[in-house]
Amino acid sequence: MDNQTLSTQLDQRVIALWLDSLDCLHREALKPCKVILDTYKVKNSLGILLQYRALRVECSDEALRNALMIGYRHYAAKAYDFGFDICFSVNGEWSVAYSGAAIR
């Protein structure tokens, strides 16, 4: 197996473990969405480029995304347990990425 295949399988396993860690209500709310492990980059105040991994919840429309973002604290805290931030998006357009460390 090549590295790309192994990386994809590992990402899928991490996502499955994260979904399993959610309670039934929050897991059901994510059913119409696609969860993806994604990378985003930001520059800090010193101009240094920082790279983060995030669980991105891709929603089919803005109403669904907005409804899910009501419970963002729960999703962010659970994602932080796995070492990730969380972000909700529609058609690939990201919302704010939430860090569970800042919430806890």
All heavy atoms as an XYZ file, in Angstrom:
830
protein
N       0.839     -1.190      0.000
C       0.000      0.000      0.000
C       0.882      1.251      0.000
O       1.909      1.287      0.660
C      -0.859      0.036      1.254
C      -1.996     -0.900      1.279
S      -3.001     -0.499      2.713
C      -4.379     -1.500      2.369
N       0.424      2.242     -0.704
C       1.188      3.482     -0.726
C       0.757      4.385      0.433
O      -0.231      4.127      1.128
C       1.035      4.184     -2.068
C      -0.401      4.593     -2.364
O      -1.307      4.196     -1.618
O      -0.597      5.325     -3.353
N       1.515      5.438      0.655
C       1.258      6.348      1.776
C      -0.097      7.029      1.683
O      -0.754      7.253      2.704
C       2.360      7.401      1.865
C       3.638      6.827      2.420
O       3.638      5.765      3.019
N       4.742      7.529      2.205
N      -0.517      7.378      0.470
C      -1.799      8.056      0.289
C      -2.952      7.155      0.738
O      -3.868      7.609      1.415
C      -1.978      8.459     -1.178
C      -3.253      9.216     -1.458
C      -3.264     10.589     -0.806
O      -2.228     11.168     -0.543
N      -4.450     11.100     -0.543
N      -2.902      5.891      0.384
C      -3.952      4.941      0.774
C      -3.974      4.753      2.277
O      -5.038      4.765      2.901
C      -3.724      3.583      0.081
O      -3.683      3.793     -1.333
C      -4.831      2.604      0.414
N      -2.806      4.600      2.878
C      -2.731      4.436      4.329
C      -3.225      5.672      5.062
O      -3.937      5.574      6.064
C      -1.291      4.110      4.749
C      -0.777      2.728      4.355
C       0.705      2.606      4.673
C      -1.560      1.649      5.051
N      -2.875      6.842      4.550
C      -3.315      8.093      5.155
C      -4.838      8.226      5.083
O      -5.485      8.634      6.056
C      -2.643      9.266      4.453
O      -3.067     10.475      5.011
N      -5.416      7.878      3.948
C      -6.865      7.942      3.772
C      -7.568      6.983      4.726
O      -8.568      7.342      5.359
C      -7.249      7.612      2.319
O      -6.600      8.543      1.460
C      -8.744      7.671      2.111
N      -7.042      5.776      4.865
C      -7.637      4.801      5.779
C      -7.538      5.258      7.226
O      -8.479      5.079      8.006
C      -6.967      3.440      5.607
C      -7.326      2.751      4.313
C      -6.589      1.435      4.138
O      -5.644      1.125      4.862
N      -7.020      0.653      3.160
N      -6.422      5.846      7.587
C      -6.255      6.359      8.947
C      -7.230      7.504      9.215
O      -7.867      7.559     10.275
C      -4.818      6.825      9.168
C      -4.502      7.396     10.546
C      -4.743      6.354     11.632
C      -3.069      7.886     10.597
N      -7.372      8.409      8.243
C      -8.329      9.508      8.384
C      -9.744      8.979      8.590
O     -10.475      9.448      9.458
C      -8.297     10.425      7.163
C      -7.066     11.301      7.095
O      -6.254     11.269      8.051
O      -6.904     12.014      6.084
N     -10.132      7.979      7.810
C     -11.467      7.399      7.929
C     -11.662      6.748      9.298
O     -12.735      6.853      9.892
C     -11.716      6.377      6.823
C     -11.849      7.001      5.455
C     -11.884      5.976      4.340
O     -11.602      4.800      4.541
N     -12.232      6.435      3.141
N     -10.635      6.121      9.809
C     -10.722      5.481     11.125
C     -10.854      6.523     12.231
O     -11.642      6.353     13.160
C      -9.483      4.595     11.359
C      -9.511      3.855     12.639
C     -10.611      2.802     12.633
N     -10.634      2.144     13.918
C     -11.718      1.892     14.619
N     -12.905      2.208     14.138
N     -11.652      1.308     15.778
N     -10.096      7.603     12.139
C     -10.184      8.678     13.138
C     -11.579      9.292     13.131
O     -12.172      9.542     14.178
C      -9.104      9.751     12.888
C      -9.357     11.004     13.701
C      -7.724      9.197     13.198
N     -12.124      9.522     11.935
C     -13.472     10.087     11.825
C     -14.494      9.139     12.446
O     -15.384      9.559     13.187
C     -13.813     10.400     10.351
C     -12.957     11.570      9.855
C     -15.301     10.699     10.181
C     -12.995     11.772      8.356
N     -14.363      7.838     12.169
C     -15.288      6.851     12.739
C     -15.199      6.831     14.265
O     -16.226      6.769     14.950
C     -14.993      5.466     12.171
N     -13.995      6.898     14.802
C     -13.835      6.927     16.252
C     -14.447      8.185     16.857
O     -15.079      8.145     17.913
C     -12.349      6.835     16.630
C     -11.698      5.474     16.431
C     -10.189      5.579     16.607
C     -12.280      4.473     17.398
N     -14.261      9.322     16.178
C     -14.845     10.567     16.676
C     -16.369     10.490     16.672
O     -17.020     10.871     17.647
C     -14.367     11.752     15.840
C     -14.978     13.046     16.253
C     -14.719     13.750     17.392
C     -15.978     13.791     15.547
N     -15.485     14.896     17.432
C     -16.263     14.938     16.319
C     -16.647     13.602     14.341
C     -17.187     15.885     15.907
C     -17.564     14.551     13.940
C     -17.823     15.673     14.723
N     -16.937      9.976     15.577
C     -18.392      9.848     15.509
C     -18.911      8.917     16.607
O     -19.945      9.177     17.215
C     -18.820      9.350     14.133
C     -18.690     10.351     12.991
C     -18.934      9.674     11.651
C     -19.638     11.518     13.176
N     -18.175      7.846     16.875
C     -18.567      6.909     17.937
C     -18.506      7.550     19.324
O     -19.209      7.129     20.234
C     -17.688      5.656     17.914
C     -17.999      4.748     16.733
O     -19.065      4.929     16.106
O     -17.175      3.867     16.434
N     -17.661      8.558     19.481
C     -17.519      9.211     20.784
C     -18.676     10.174     21.087
O     -18.868     10.569     22.229
C     -16.192      9.968     20.875
O     -16.249     11.176     20.141
N     -19.441     10.534     20.051
C     -20.562     11.454     20.239
C     -21.759     10.718     20.817
O     -21.938      9.525     20.585
C     -20.962     12.081     18.897
C     -19.923     12.939     18.194
C     -20.430     13.330     16.816
C     -19.567     14.158     19.019
N     -22.595     11.462     21.537
C     -23.833     10.841     22.010
C     -24.774     10.662     20.822
O     -24.573     11.214     19.740
C     -24.473     11.648     23.142
C     -24.799     13.068     22.733
O     -25.491     13.249     21.714
O     -24.357     13.999     23.423
N     -25.803      9.871     21.019
C     -26.711      9.478     19.933
C     -27.341     10.688     19.235
O     -27.414     10.730     18.011
C     -27.787      8.557     20.488
S     -28.867      7.887     19.227
N     -27.785     11.663     19.986
C     -28.453     12.835     19.414
C     -27.517     13.620     18.486
O     -27.885     13.955     17.354
C     -28.964     13.748     20.530
C     -29.653     15.028     20.087
C     -30.944     14.706     19.356
C     -29.926     15.912     21.288
N     -26.294     13.886     18.947
C     -25.344     14.654     18.130
C     -24.876     13.849     16.915
O     -24.635     14.410     15.848
C     -24.155     15.089     18.980
C     -24.484     16.204     19.914
N     -24.910     15.990     21.195
C     -24.473     17.546     19.741
C     -25.148     17.148     21.783
N     -24.889     18.110     20.928
N     -24.753     12.553     17.068
C     -24.338     11.703     15.944
C     -25.435     11.689     14.871
O     -25.156     11.803     13.687
C     -24.042     10.295     16.456
C     -23.409      9.400     15.436
C     -22.965      8.038     15.964
N     -23.793      7.494     17.008
C     -23.390      7.292     18.271
N     -22.169      7.608     18.622
N     -24.204      6.768     19.155
N     -26.695     11.566     15.294
C     -27.815     11.563     14.348
C     -27.913     12.883     13.587
O     -28.260     12.904     12.411
C     -29.133     11.280     15.069
C     -29.354      9.828     15.420
C     -29.458      8.932     14.202
O     -30.151      9.297     13.225
O     -28.836      7.857     14.222
N     -27.631     13.984     14.267
C     -27.698     15.297     13.622
C     -26.692     15.416     12.474
O     -26.905     16.182     11.536
C     -27.462     16.397     14.650
N     -25.614     14.658     12.543
C     -24.574     14.720     11.505
C     -24.844     13.790     10.323
O     -24.104     13.814      9.339
C     -23.209     14.369     12.112
C     -22.613     15.397     13.056
C     -21.331     14.858     13.665
C     -22.351     16.702     12.347
N     -25.890     12.975     10.388
C     -26.162     11.991      9.324
C     -26.213     12.606      7.920
O     -25.642     12.039      7.007
C     -27.465     11.239      9.615
C     -27.356     10.283     10.754
C     -27.078      8.906     10.279
C     -27.076      8.011     11.523
N     -26.628      6.725     11.296
N     -26.880     13.762      7.718
C     -26.920     14.291      6.340
C     -25.621     14.986      5.910
O     -25.530     15.466      4.788
C     -28.080     15.298      6.370
C     -28.334     15.598      7.791
C     -27.758     14.498      8.612
N     -24.643     15.023      6.770
C     -23.391     15.735      6.473
C     -22.267     14.753      6.168
O     -22.340     13.581      6.476
C     -22.980     16.590      7.671
S     -24.219     17.783      8.164
N     -21.214     15.291      5.585
C     -20.001     14.520      5.324
C     -18.908     15.078      6.231
O     -18.696     16.287      6.278
C     -19.610     14.657      3.859
C     -18.413     13.843      3.469
C     -18.155     13.949      1.974
C     -16.937     13.126      1.619
N     -16.605     13.249      0.206
N     -18.216     14.198      6.958
C     -17.133     14.623      7.840
C     -15.808     14.303      7.162
O     -15.584     13.182      6.705
C     -17.224     13.926      9.214
C     -16.090     14.378     10.112
C     -18.571     14.200      9.873
N     -14.931     15.310      7.101
C     -13.652     15.192      6.399
C     -12.543     15.686      7.323
O     -12.719     16.673      8.035
C     -13.662     16.069      5.122
C     -14.845     15.701      4.233
C     -12.341     15.968      4.373
C     -15.179     16.779      3.219
N     -11.404     15.017      7.315
C     -10.223     15.542      8.004
C      -9.512     16.456      7.023
O      -9.127     16.044      5.936
C      -9.294     14.400      8.423
C      -9.390     13.976      9.868
C      -8.527     12.755     10.124
C      -9.051     15.066     10.810
N      -9.364     17.696      7.399
C      -8.823     18.697      6.482
C      -7.715     19.493      7.165
O      -7.568     19.451      8.377
C      -9.951     19.635      6.051
C      -9.765     20.178      4.650
O      -8.650     20.079      4.111
O     -10.740     20.703      4.097
N      -6.956     20.223      6.389
C      -5.863     21.051      6.895
C      -6.146     22.509      6.555
O      -6.642     22.809      5.471
C      -4.539     20.637      6.227
O      -4.311     19.249      6.483
C      -3.374     21.428      6.758
N      -5.853     23.387      7.492
C      -5.940     24.809      7.186
C      -4.706     25.512      7.725
O      -4.059     25.041      8.647
C      -7.234     25.445      7.702
C      -7.365     25.564      9.203
C      -7.090     26.764      9.843
C      -7.785     24.486      9.967
C      -7.225     26.882     11.220
C      -7.927     24.595     11.340
C      -7.646     25.792     11.962
O      -7.772     25.901     13.317
N      -4.368     26.630      7.088
C      -3.167     27.373      7.447
C      -3.542     28.809      7.790
O      -4.398     29.395      7.139
C      -2.173     27.362      6.293
C      -1.696     25.971      5.921
C      -0.831     25.983      4.686
C      -0.463     24.555      4.305
N       0.304     24.485      3.086
N      -2.888     29.342      8.801
C      -3.076     30.741      9.195
C      -1.718     31.334      9.542
O      -0.796     30.623      9.937
C      -4.030     30.896     10.414
C      -5.433     30.481     10.061
C      -3.529     30.126     11.600
N      -1.607     32.643      9.383
C      -0.391     33.340      9.801
C      -0.649     33.964     11.158
O      -1.675     34.601     11.374
C      -0.010     34.432      8.804
C       0.709     33.913      7.601
C       1.275     35.053      6.782
C       2.013     34.469      5.585
N       2.591     35.502      4.753
N       0.305     33.790     12.069
C       0.154     34.423     13.378
C       0.650     35.860     13.311
O       1.038     36.365     12.255
C       0.862     33.609     14.470
C       2.367     33.599     14.327
O       2.938     34.292     13.493
N       3.021     32.799     15.146
N       0.643     36.548     14.434
C       1.012     37.971     14.458
C       2.472     38.208     14.095
O       2.854     39.321     13.745
C       0.707     38.567     15.831
O       1.437     37.880     16.832
N       3.301     37.169     14.183
C       4.714     37.297     13.815
C       4.959     36.966     12.343
O       6.089     36.996     11.877
C       5.562     36.371     14.689
C       5.509     36.641     16.191
C       6.280     35.556     16.948
C       6.076     38.012     16.503
N       3.881     36.617     11.637
C       4.012     36.289     10.227
C       4.417     34.852      9.973
O       4.740     34.486      8.847
N       4.394     34.027     11.000
C       4.755     32.615     10.857
C       3.522     31.837     10.430
O       2.446     31.981     11.012
C       5.322     32.051     12.177
C       6.584     32.815     12.560
C       5.584     30.562     12.062
C       7.115     32.492     13.940
N       3.674     31.015      9.402
C       2.574     30.219      8.895
C       2.377     28.986      9.777
O       3.296     28.190      9.960
C       2.851     29.799      7.449
C       1.709     29.136      6.701
C       0.550     30.106      6.530
C       2.196     28.656      5.348
N       1.184     28.850     10.337
C       0.850     27.709     11.185
C      -0.138     26.815     10.446
O      -1.020     27.299      9.739
C       0.230     28.185     12.506
C       1.066     29.162     13.315
C       0.265     29.686     14.490
C       2.347     28.499     13.789
N       0.018     25.517     10.622
C      -0.856     24.559      9.952
C      -1.593     23.738     10.998
O      -0.993     23.239     11.938
C      -0.035     23.647      9.052
C      -0.853     22.649      8.284
C      -0.013     21.891      7.266
O       0.842     22.465      6.609
N      -0.255     20.605      7.151
N      -2.904     23.609     10.828
C      -3.736     22.862     11.766
C      -4.542     21.814     11.019
O      -4.873     21.994      9.849
C      -4.720     23.796     12.487
C      -4.068     24.834     13.349
C      -3.820     26.112     12.869
C      -3.698     24.542     14.653
C      -3.224     27.073     13.654
C      -3.099     25.497     15.451
C      -2.868     26.760     14.950
O      -2.276     27.709     15.738
N      -4.890     20.749     11.723
C      -5.799     19.733     11.182
C      -7.151     19.939     11.839
O      -7.239     20.230     13.028
C      -5.291     18.330     11.481
C      -3.977     17.987     10.826
C      -4.110     17.399      9.477
N      -4.617     16.033      9.575
C      -5.033     15.359      8.533
N      -5.001     15.890      7.348
N      -5.492     14.149      8.662
N      -8.190     19.812     11.063
C      -9.537     20.033     11.585
C     -10.492     18.983     11.028
O     -10.319     18.500      9.910
C     -10.029     21.421     11.204
N     -11.476     18.645     11.838
C     -12.596     17.855     11.352
C     -13.550     18.852     10.708
O     -14.049     19.757     11.364
C     -13.287     17.138     12.511
C     -12.528     15.973     13.112
C     -13.138     15.571     14.442
C     -12.520     14.796     12.157
N     -13.739     18.723      9.405
C     -14.638     19.638      8.689
C     -15.949     18.925      8.420
O     -15.982     17.856      7.819
C     -14.015     20.090      7.364
C     -14.889     21.070      6.614
C     -14.141     21.776      5.511
N     -13.553     20.884      4.541
C     -14.138     20.514      3.400
N     -15.343     20.929      3.100
N     -13.503     19.715      2.567
N     -17.025     19.511      8.898
C     -18.362     18.967      8.690
C     -18.967     19.690      7.499
O     -19.300     20.869      7.584
C     -19.238     19.145      9.954
C     -20.633     18.594      9.714
C     -18.589     18.470     11.158
N     -19.047     18.994      6.382
C     -19.570     19.574      5.135
C     -21.077     19.373      5.101
O     -21.563     18.241      5.085
C     -18.911     18.903      3.929
C     -19.384     19.396      2.596
C     -19.009     20.840      2.314
O     -17.937     21.296      2.750
O     -19.804     21.521      1.651
N     -21.810     20.482      5.129
C     -23.273     20.455      5.152
C     -23.829     20.744      3.764
O     -23.191     21.420      2.964
C     -23.802     21.487      6.140
S     -23.154     21.278      7.808
N     -25.035     20.258      3.515
C     -25.645     20.451      2.198
C     -26.213     21.851      2.003
O     -26.339     22.314      0.880
C     -26.747     19.418      1.979
O     -27.705     19.498      3.026
N     -26.574     22.529      3.097
C     -27.076     23.900      2.970
C     -26.794     24.695      4.248
O     -26.414     24.137      5.267
C     -28.560     23.933      2.623
C     -29.426     23.238      3.662
O     -29.096     23.252      4.861
O     -30.449     22.668      3.260
N     -26.980     26.004      4.150
C     -26.656     26.887      5.276
C     -27.558     26.667      6.480
O     -27.112     26.791      7.620
C     -26.719     28.352      4.830
C     -25.550     28.748      3.968
C     -25.519     30.246      3.699
O     -25.862     31.017      4.605
O     -25.143     30.615      2.582
N     -28.821     26.329      6.249
C     -29.744     26.118      7.369
C     -29.280     24.943      8.232
O     -29.295     25.031      9.463
C     -31.155     25.874      6.845
N     -28.826     23.874      7.592
C     -28.322     22.717      8.333
C     -27.049     23.086      9.082
O     -26.889     22.756     10.257
C     -28.071     21.547      7.381
C     -27.463     20.285      7.996
C     -28.360     19.741      9.101
C     -27.253     19.241      6.926
N     -26.155     23.801      8.407
C     -24.919     24.226      9.064
C     -25.220     25.094     10.284
O     -24.662     24.895     11.357
C     -24.014     24.993      8.107
C     -22.703     25.428      8.790
C     -21.983     26.501      8.057
N     -22.794     27.708      8.014
C     -22.533     28.729      7.224
N     -21.509     28.684      6.406
N     -23.297     29.796      7.229
N     -26.118     26.045     10.130
C     -26.459     26.928     11.238
C     -27.086     26.164     12.397
O     -26.812     26.457     13.559
C     -27.383     28.048     10.761
C     -26.692     28.986      9.800
O     -25.465     29.020      9.725
N     -27.471     29.736      9.050
N     -27.913     25.173     12.087
C     -28.520     24.357     13.139
C     -27.459     23.559     13.889
O     -27.485     23.468     15.123
C     -29.566     23.426     12.543
N     -26.508     22.997     13.164
C     -25.443     22.217     13.813
C     -24.523     23.102     14.641
O     -24.019     22.681     15.678
C     -24.626     21.459     12.774
C     -25.296     20.250     12.147
C     -24.448     19.704     11.018
C     -25.571     19.174     13.176
N     -24.320     24.330     14.191
C     -23.405     25.226     14.906
C     -23.955     25.632     16.270
O     -23.208     26.094     17.120
C     -23.077     26.446     14.052
C     -22.117     26.089     12.927
S     -21.720     27.454     11.831
C     -20.883     28.568     12.916
N     -25.246     25.412     16.500
C     -25.802     25.669     17.829
C     -25.099     24.775     18.851
O     -24.824     25.187     19.963
C     -27.328     25.437     17.838
C     -28.009     26.512     16.987
C     -27.875     25.425     19.255
C     -29.469     26.252     16.717
N     -24.783     23.553     18.454
C     -24.111     22.619     19.358
C     -22.609     22.544     19.148
O     -21.987     21.543     19.482
N     -22.024     23.609     18.616
C     -20.597     23.558     18.277
C     -19.713     23.257     19.481
O     -18.670     22.641     19.356
C     -20.140     24.858     17.603
C     -19.879     26.000     18.557
C     -18.607     26.213     19.062
C     -20.900     26.843     18.973
C     -18.362     27.248     19.955
C     -20.662     27.873     19.856
C     -19.399     28.070     20.350
O     -19.155     29.072     21.239
N     -20.109     23.689     20.675
C     -19.277     23.470     21.865
C     -19.066     21.970     22.111
O     -17.955     21.539     22.415
C     -19.891     24.134     23.082
C     -19.934     25.640     22.992
C     -20.618     26.246     24.200
N     -19.835     26.073     25.405
C     -18.925     26.931     25.833
N     -18.695     28.034     25.151
N     -18.242     26.696     26.937
N     -20.125     21.207     21.974
C     -20.025     19.760     22.184
C     -19.131     19.130     21.121
O     -18.246     18.337     21.426
C     -21.419     19.125     22.161
C     -21.400     17.642     22.357
N     -21.168     17.075     23.592
C     -21.539     16.621     21.484
C     -21.197     15.758     23.457
N     -21.418     15.463     22.197
N     -19.373     19.489     19.860
C     -18.564     18.934     18.772
C     -17.097     19.331     18.917
O     -16.198     18.513     18.708
C     -19.099     19.402     17.419
C     -20.467     18.857     17.065
C     -21.541     19.706     16.884
C     -20.662     17.496     16.913
C     -22.802     19.213     16.555
C     -21.917     16.988     16.579
C     -22.975     17.854     16.414
O     -24.212     17.358     16.088
N     -16.839     20.580     19.274
C     -15.458     21.061     19.413
C     -14.741     20.363     20.559
O     -13.572     19.997     20.438
C     -15.446     22.573     19.615
N     -15.421     20.181     21.683
C     -14.800     19.508     22.830
C     -14.457     18.067     22.484
O     -13.373     17.574     22.826
C     -15.720     19.571     24.040
N     -15.356     17.377     21.794
C     -15.092     15.985     21.400
C     -13.966     15.913     20.362
O     -13.141     15.009     20.390
C     -16.360     15.335     20.849
C     -17.396     15.057     21.893
C     -16.923     14.007     22.871
C     -18.028     13.610     23.812
N     -17.624     12.520     24.693
N     -13.922     16.872     19.429
C     -12.845     16.888     18.437
C     -11.503     17.141     19.111
O     -10.484     16.549     18.746
C     -13.122     17.955     17.373
N     -11.511     18.009     20.120
C     -10.276     18.316     20.852
C      -9.736     17.079     21.557
O      -8.522     16.912     21.673
C     -10.528     19.438     21.853
C      -9.333     19.761     22.703
C      -8.215     20.367     22.137
C      -9.295     19.448     24.056
C      -7.098     20.660     22.901
C      -8.189     19.735     24.829
C      -7.091     20.331     24.252
O      -5.986     20.612     25.012
N     -10.624     16.205     22.012
C     -10.186     14.948     22.635
C      -9.325     14.124     21.677
O      -8.485     13.341     22.108
C     -11.387     14.108     23.083
C     -12.127     14.734     24.253
O     -11.550     15.614     24.929
O     -13.290     14.352     24.488
N      -9.539     14.311     20.384
C      -8.756     13.602     19.369
C      -7.631     14.469     18.800
O      -6.923     14.055     17.895
C      -9.670     13.132     18.231
C     -10.544     11.976     18.616
C     -11.743     12.181     19.265
C     -10.160     10.674     18.353
C     -12.554     11.126     19.639
C     -10.952      9.606     18.724
C     -12.154      9.829     19.374
N      -7.496     15.694     19.303
C      -6.414     16.568     18.875
C      -6.725     17.422     17.661
O      -5.806     17.894     16.991
N      -8.002     17.627     17.361
C      -8.387     18.381     16.174
C      -9.249     19.579     16.542
O      -9.895     19.612     17.574
C      -9.184     17.500     15.202
C      -8.409     16.330     14.683
C      -8.610     15.057     15.189
C      -7.465     16.490     13.690
C      -7.892     13.972     14.721
C      -6.737     15.417     13.204
C      -6.955     14.154     13.728
N      -9.276     20.557     15.632
C     -10.258     21.626     15.690
C     -11.477     21.137     14.912
O     -11.440     20.078     14.292
C      -9.714     22.898     15.034
C      -8.554     23.501     15.805
O      -8.422     23.209     17.006
O      -7.790     24.264     15.207
N     -12.541     21.928     14.920
C     -13.722     21.568     14.123
C     -14.194     22.774     13.341
O     -14.043     23.913     13.777
C     -14.857     20.986     14.989
C     -15.919     20.382     14.103
C     -15.422     22.035     15.920
C     -16.770     19.344     14.773
N     -14.727     22.505     12.169
C     -15.210     23.552     11.290
C     -16.458     23.039     10.582
O     -16.563     21.856     10.283
C     -14.138     23.888     10.272
S     -14.684     24.999      8.997
N     -17.398     23.933     10.337
C     -18.595     23.596      9.572
C     -18.529     24.349      8.255
O     -18.143     25.513      8.221
C     -19.855     24.004     10.349
C     -19.986     23.291     11.662
C     -19.456     23.831     12.817
C     -20.630     22.064     11.734
C     -19.556     23.176     14.029
C     -20.744     21.397     12.947
C     -20.205     21.955     14.092
N     -18.906     23.697      7.168
C     -18.821     24.357      5.864
C     -20.014     23.998      4.989
O     -20.672     22.982      5.195
C     -17.521     23.976      5.153
O     -17.505     22.601      4.845
N     -20.256     24.858      4.006
C     -21.264     24.621      2.978
C     -20.573     24.820      1.639
O     -19.955     25.856      1.400
C     -22.455     25.601      3.107
C     -23.452     25.395      1.987
C     -23.119     25.454      4.460
N     -20.639     23.810      0.777
C     -19.995     23.859     -0.538
C     -18.512     24.217     -0.443
O     -17.995     24.979     -1.253
C     -20.710     24.848     -1.459
C     -22.139     24.442     -1.724
O     -22.442     23.257     -1.846
N     -23.024     25.417     -1.792
N     -17.839     23.713      0.574
C     -16.408     23.945      0.730
C     -16.043     25.278      1.340
O     -14.876     25.542      1.593
N     -17.025     26.154      1.569
C     -16.750     27.457      2.180
C     -16.776     27.305      3.694
O     -17.806     27.039      4.298
C     -17.799     28.478      1.726
C     -17.490     29.869      2.204
C     -18.508     30.875      1.693
O     -18.898     30.775      0.517
O     -18.906     31.733      2.493
N     -15.624     27.518      4.298
C     -15.460     27.291      5.739
C     -16.113     28.368      6.586
O     -16.152     29.527      6.215
C     -13.980     27.282      6.087
C     -13.240     26.065      5.698
C     -13.305     25.418      4.498
C     -12.314     25.349      6.481
N     -12.465     24.352      4.503
C     -11.836     24.287      5.709
C     -11.826     25.508      7.778
C     -10.908     23.378      6.187
C     -10.898     24.603      8.243
C     -10.451     23.554      7.458
N     -16.602     27.948      7.727
C     -16.964     28.903      8.772
C     -15.721     29.051      9.651
O     -14.641     28.626      9.280
C     -18.133     28.356      9.596
O     -17.719     27.224     10.337
N     -15.880     29.590     10.792
C     -14.771     29.704     11.746
C     -14.390     28.304     12.215
O     -15.254     27.465     12.441
C     -15.199     30.565     12.949
C     -14.131     30.607     14.000
C     -15.569     31.961     12.498
N     -13.098     28.057     12.384
C     -12.654     26.786     12.963
C     -12.631     26.955     14.488
O     -12.070     27.921     14.987
C     -11.267     26.421     12.445
N     -13.286     26.056     15.168
C     -13.381     26.137     16.625
C     -12.388     25.199     17.272
O     -12.240     24.053     16.874
C     -14.791     25.756     17.090
C     -15.864     26.674     16.582
C     -16.672     26.284     15.506
C     -16.058     27.911     17.145
C     -17.659     27.131     15.036
C     -17.044     28.768     16.682
C     -17.833     28.357     15.625
O     -18.805     29.203     15.153
N     -11.724     25.681     18.303
C     -10.768     24.882     19.064
C     -11.408     24.457     20.379
O     -11.876     25.288     21.140
C      -9.497     25.682     19.341
O      -8.678     24.979     20.237
N     -11.421     23.159     20.638
C     -11.963     22.656     21.881
C     -11.151     23.088     23.088
O     -11.667     23.209     24.188
N      -9.864     23.364     22.885
C      -9.006     23.807     23.997
C      -9.478     25.150     24.523
O      -9.439     25.393     25.721
C      -7.555     23.904     23.518
N      -9.933     26.016     23.644
C     -10.399     27.334     24.071
C     -11.743     27.266     24.790
O     -12.078     28.128     25.581
C     -10.512     28.251     22.854
N     -12.502     26.219     24.504
C     -13.833     26.076     25.085
C     -13.770     25.450     26.477
O     -14.511     25.816     27.362
C     -14.725     25.240     24.156
C     -14.985     26.034     22.882
C     -16.019     24.838     24.828
C     -15.640     25.267     21.796
N     -12.874     24.531     26.654
C     -12.779     23.827     27.932
C     -12.172     24.700     28.921
O     -11.852     25.181     29.667
C     -11.974     22.558     27.782
C     -12.759     21.543     26.994
C     -12.166     20.219     27.129
N     -13.145     19.276     26.628
C     -12.942     18.009     26.598
N     -11.845     17.515     27.057
N     -13.844     17.207     26.121
